[in-house]
Amino acid sequence: MIPFLDLERIHRPLEVEIMDSIKRVVESNRFILGEEVEQFEAEFARYCNTDYCVAVGSGLDALHLILRAYGIGVGDEVIVPSNTFIATALAVSYAGATPVFVEPNEFTYNINVSLVEAKITPKTKAIIPVHLYGQPADMEPLLDLANRYNLKIIEDAAQAHGAIYKGHKVGSLGDAAGFSFYPGKNLGAFGDGGAVCSNDEELITRLKMFRNYGSQYKYVHEKKGFNSRMDEIQAAVLRIKLKYLDAWNDQRRNIAEQYAKRLKDVDIIIPAVLPDTIPVWHLYVVRHQKRDALQQYLRRNGIETLIHYPIPIHMQLAYKECDYLKDSFYLTQSMADSILSLPMYPGLGMEEIETVVRAIRNFSE
């Protein structure tokens, strides 16, 4: 069996380092907002080329707290991609604002920037471009729109740790960025975790209050805040893994190159890459008109695949108020019906890649 994701191959070589870091935390008897979190925040800010980083409880919390800290809420609108994980929209809903969906680019799967301006209204306060599957969104035209309409750009970089857009790391391109450290991410913790990166010092000050019950000083609460604090063990683990992130991303790029080269003449749609970008391939997502049959065929041949994501956000029961949009987002629905994520992770071997490719070729013949 070739698994879709094998964390064992990532963690086994780091076992001694990781266990030593956890032991260090246990012996310190400090588990919340201690030295490990402070050090990780400094190291991850430096990695993303931003001035600041605030570690929080999850990627969803990161986006939600950014919106709260910018005062975006009831009566406001935030533009988000229609083709993304539901957390992007949930962050907007948690803040009390309304998510406004925009169709994807059919080649990169990211938000179609040419459709964004038409969705801007006097209520629009921000745009959340998602660097989906580890592919940088086309930020330059979005930044131009934000400048012209006085909007905030909040990057959803949950799947794109280390990706580069025109020489700049994602997470450093907008006003603020939210990251997730869910275990399966390119930089994953041993549980949930997230972070906000930004150069906005005032935003960072507010975020630190919001994540900690609205408090800068114990028992003094300036805001109606939340409990969203990365714990010390997660920070310690992430500090170890951050040292290997670039090497892991290089492996992912090599795997993506092999898939692209070997599948280019097969009856399957492979993802395009924007010029002047360096993806990190959190996922390698192809499209096939007989996706379900292909997935079943691969499963029978010992290859695990997943679908990211089978039901668009506006079609989810949680967003039943958006049901009227079901006939408007044709490309989003088409993608949901045809996308398939192939095995992708550091340690995936050339022989396994060849097995995946051969099975897809056999299915297509």
PEGI-V199499 format. One record per residue. N is the residue number from 1. D_FIRST is the distance of its C-alpha to the first C-alpha in Angstrom with 1 decimal. Layout:
# PEGI-V199499
n & d_first
N & D_FIRST
N & D_FIRST
This chain:
# PEGI-V199499
n & d_first
1 & 0.0
2 & 3.8
3 & 6.0
4 & 9.4
5 & 11.2
6 & 11.0
7 & 14.6
8 & 14.3
9 & 14.4
10 & 17.4
11 & 19.3
12 & 19.0
13 & 21.4
14 & 23.8
15 & 23.9
16 & 27.5
17 & 28.9
18 & 27.5
19 & 28.7
20 & 32.0
21 & 32.4
22 & 31.7
23 & 34.2
24 & 36.7
25 & 36.6
26 & 36.9
27 & 39.9
28 & 41.5
29 & 41.6
30 & 41.5
31 & 38.5
32 & 39.7
33 & 41.0
34 & 41.6
35 & 41.4
36 & 37.6
37 & 37.6
38 & 40.7
39 & 39.1
40 & 35.9
41 & 38.0
42 & 40.0
43 & 37.1
44 & 35.1
45 & 38.3
46 & 38.9
47 & 35.4
48 & 36.0
49 & 39.5
50 & 41.1
51 & 44.0
52 & 42.5
53 & 39.4
54 & 39.4
55 & 36.4
56 & 35.9
57 & 33.7
58 & 31.2
59 & 30.8
60 & 32.5
61 & 35.4
62 & 35.8
63 & 36.5
64 & 38.6
65 & 40.7
66 & 41.4
67 & 42.7
68 & 44.8
69 & 46.1
70 & 47.3
71 & 49.0
72 & 47.0
73 & 47.2
74 & 48.9
75 & 50.3
76 & 48.2
77 & 45.5
78 & 42.5
79 & 40.7
80 & 36.9
81 & 34.2
82 & 33.3
83 & 29.7
84 & 28.4
85 & 27.1
86 & 29.8
87 & 30.8
88 & 32.8
89 & 35.0
90 & 35.1
91 & 36.7
92 & 39.4
93 & 40.0
94 & 40.1
95 & 42.9
96 & 44.8
97 & 44.5
98 & 43.3
99 & 40.1
100 & 41.0
101 & 38.1
102 & 37.8
103 & 35.6
104 & 33.0
105 & 33.4
106 & 31.3
107 & 30.1
108 & 29.2
109 & 28.6
110 & 31.0
111 & 34.4
112 & 36.8
113 & 39.6
114 & 42.1
115 & 42.0
116 & 42.5
117 & 46.3
118 & 47.0
119 & 45.4
120 & 47.7
121 & 50.5
122 & 53.1
123 & 50.7
124 & 47.9
125 & 47.4
126 & 44.1
127 & 41.1
128 & 37.6
129 & 35.6
130 & 31.8
131 & 30.0
132 & 27.0
133 & 23.5
134 & 25.2
135 & 27.7
136 & 31.3
137 & 33.5
138 & 36.7
139 & 38.9
140 & 42.2
141 & 43.4
142 & 42.4
143 & 44.4
144 & 47.3
145 & 47.2
146 & 47.1
147 & 50.1
148 & 52.0
149 & 51.4
150 & 51.4
151 & 47.8
152 & 45.3
153 & 42.0
154 & 39.3
155 & 36.0
156 & 32.8
157 & 30.8
158 & 28.1
159 & 25.3
160 & 27.2
161 & 28.1
162 & 29.6
163 & 29.7
164 & 33.0
165 & 35.5
166 & 38.4
167 & 38.4
168 & 38.1
169 & 35.2
170 & 34.2
171 & 35.8
172 & 39.1
173 & 39.9
174 & 41.3
175 & 43.5
176 & 40.6
177 & 36.8
178 & 34.4
179 & 31.1
180 & 28.3
181 & 26.5
182 & 24.0
183 & 21.2
184 & 18.7
185 & 21.5
186 & 22.0
187 & 24.5
188 & 23.3
189 & 25.2
190 & 24.2
191 & 25.5
192 & 27.4
193 & 29.8
194 & 31.6
195 & 34.4
196 & 37.2
197 & 38.4
198 & 41.8
199 & 45.1
200 & 47.1
201 & 48.7
202 & 50.3
203 & 47.0
204 & 45.4
205 & 48.3
206 & 47.9
207 & 44.1
208 & 44.7
209 & 47.1
210 & 44.9
211 & 41.9
212 & 44.2
213 & 46.2
214 & 48.4
215 & 49.8
216 & 50.7
217 & 52.7
218 & 52.1
219 & 53.6
220 & 54.8
221 & 53.0
222 & 53.9
223 & 51.3
224 & 49.5
225 & 46.3
226 & 42.8
227 & 40.8
228 & 38.0
229 & 37.8
230 & 34.8
231 & 34.9
232 & 35.4
233 & 32.1
234 & 30.2
235 & 32.6
236 & 32.3
237 & 28.5
238 & 28.8
239 & 31.5
240 & 29.2
241 & 26.4
242 & 28.9
243 & 29.7
244 & 26.3
245 & 25.9
246 & 27.4
247 & 25.2
248 & 22.0
249 & 23.5
250 & 24.2
251 & 20.5
252 & 19.7
253 & 22.5
254 & 21.3
255 & 17.9
256 & 19.9
257 & 22.3
258 & 19.7
259 & 18.4
260 & 22.1
261 & 23.2
262 & 20.7
263 & 20.8
264 & 24.6
265 & 25.6
266 & 23.1
267 & 24.2
268 & 22.6
269 & 24.4
270 & 23.3
271 & 24.9
272 & 28.3
273 & 29.5
274 & 33.1
275 & 35.5
276 & 36.2
277 & 33.1
278 & 30.2
279 & 27.2
280 & 24.7
281 & 21.8
282 & 20.6
283 & 18.8
284 & 18.4
285 & 19.6
286 & 20.2
287 & 22.3
288 & 22.1
289 & 24.7
290 & 22.3
291 & 19.7
292 & 18.9
293 & 18.4
294 & 16.2
295 & 14.0
296 & 13.8
297 & 13.2
298 & 10.2
299 & 8.7
300 & 9.7
301 & 8.0
302 & 4.4
303 & 5.8
304 & 7.4
305 & 11.1
306 & 14.4
307 & 18.0
308 & 20.7
309 & 22.9
310 & 23.3
311 & 26.9
312 & 29.5
313 & 31.6
314 & 34.8
315 & 33.2
316 & 32.0
317 & 34.2
318 & 35.0
319 & 36.7
320 & 38.3
321 & 41.5
322 & 39.8
323 & 39.3
324 & 42.0
325 & 39.8
326 & 37.4
327 & 39.2
328 & 39.7
329 & 36.2
330 & 35.0
331 & 32.8
332 & 31.1
333 & 30.4
334 & 29.3
335 & 26.7
336 & 25.5
337 & 25.0
338 & 23.3
339 & 21.3
340 & 17.5
341 & 15.9
342 & 13.3
343 & 11.1
344 & 14.0
345 & 14.8
346 & 16.5
347 & 14.6
348 & 12.2
349 & 12.9
350 & 14.7
351 & 12.5
352 & 9.6
353 & 12.4
354 & 13.6
355 & 10.5
356 & 10.8
357 & 14.5
358 & 14.6
359 & 12.9
360 & 15.4
361 & 18.1
362 & 17.5
363 & 17.7
364 & 20.8
365 & 22.7
